[in-house]
Amino acid sequence: MSLRNALQPRRAAVLDLPFELTSKIFVFCLPIRGRVRPHGKLAPLLLAQICSQWRGVAMKTPHLWRSIHLEFSDTYVSDSIPLLFGPPGAEVAEDQSPALLDLWFTRAGGYSLSISLICSEFDSYPPRILPAIAAHLERWGRLELAMPMADFVQFNEIKGPFPLLQSLSIQITDSAEPFVDIAVNTMLNSPRLVALHLLDRYNRKAVPNSLAAIPRTITTLQVGQRRNSNDSLDSYLKLFEHLPHLIHLGSSSASFPRGNAGPLTPHLRSLILDATEELEYFTLPTLKHLQVELLEAERPGVLGQLGRFLVCCVGPRSLTSLALELAHVRHVDLLACLCLAPGLVTLQLVFAAGDESASFAAHCDTLQHSMLLPSLRNLILTDAASRPPYVPFVALLQRRRTLEHAELHISPRHADVRRATEPPGADILSEVAALVATGLTVRMTTPNFAWPVDALYCDPVGDLDRDVFGSRKLRPYHFAPF
């Protein structure tokens, strides 16, 4: 090789890939479930900034622009607007959001769209946002909206039809019972709708105006029951009769009748309940995922009731995913319950009472035993303690080497404590890095820290769709069957 050739800048081999292959690689850079956040450090905007060739590929790949997720609050600011509509560092003009949506949807060509527009509790949409998405209603595929009632009234004037809409999730951020007397037009005029999720301001599953209004095509449903209802069993019977294809159900009830006509045996693959009393209604040999809130677990018999359900109403190794929201639970009682679900692959525990690290450490010690849950591969722990329990969490990971994915999320209940939550020290991060080097995926988040830095935006565990199985307290964009 001549000196002149050696000094010539070399063309990167990746730039010689065929257009089609580069385009497919770009698509794999998106979140598995969509919800693309327009951000200069995330795909697709990041890819379009690398070089003119990649920008050309990105612009001509409609799939990259099918999904968009925008948040409207005082604390969230997207850097995409100055990036696309002005120089970096320019003042963000909120009224450019409709232009951003229009740009996104134009680049998506004729593909169906995934749209997530999320308002915080005290905010509303910019004035031209709803008309901007209404202009593309024939391409709505997934729609997730959190908004005040005034915005919903305007949104509900969009009559449709919505020929491609498959998933609808709506939260009204300033109303406690928003859908009791209001027909949701989007729900009524969507012939392909399979997933429905309605929330009120308290993140409780809300009630549609009538059972008959729910399309019979629904396979995935999170819905509440009316507060004055005193016949939950009858409500379930009518629900399963009306929705013959239902396989994912999240339900909340205000009261529970004593005695029933016999167990219900729908072909459910996932079930989310707010209390263990409802478990007595079901026999579910097809169940793969169960989520139950046990905030009154200090009351005798609650964990025992869950244990009896696991033994008597579910196949011995049918259940592969279990999520429990706990308060003041003794580690020995939790151990006894988990022993009854030996086939678990994924376990999610939410310690909602803010038990201090000593209690959390006891639970971690319990989970260290390899004979407990021998098939466990994914572990997700959320704690409300004021002192982040990094040490017992890392010790647990070091003992359970069969784990493939682990998460620790710290979310104290009080705002002052959240702001003062300490991040893990250098020693903890070093030990976590060593675990990651062995192939373990680890995520840790606090209100002011994330490891890795994109942990808050990462996809669910493998192909486990936590969107369907998420906590009742999660926002509407954590729900979708696909």
Secondary structure, DSSP 4 states (H G I P E B T S, - for coil): --HHHHHSPPPPGGGGS-HHHHHHHHHHTS-TT------TTSTTHHHHTT-HHHHHHHHT-GGGGSEEEEEESSS---THHHHHHS-TTPPP-GGGHHHHHHHHHHHTTT--EEEEEEE-TT----TTHHHHHHTTGGGEEEEEEEE-HHHHHHHTT-----TT--EEEEEETT-SSTTSS---HHHHT-TT--EEEEE-TTSPBP--S-GGGS-TT-SEEEEE--TT---HHHHHHHHHHH-TT--EEEEE-S---SS-SS-B----SEEEES-GGGGGGB--TT--EEEEEETTTTSTTHHHHHHHHHHHTS-TTT--EEEEEESS--HHHHHHHHTT-TT-SEEEEEETT---HHHHHHHHHHHT-TTSSTT--EEEEEE--SS--HHHHHHHHHH-TT-SEEEEEE--SSHHHHHTPPPP-HHHHHHHHHHHHTT-EEEEEETTEEESTTGGG---STT--HHHH--TTS-GGG----
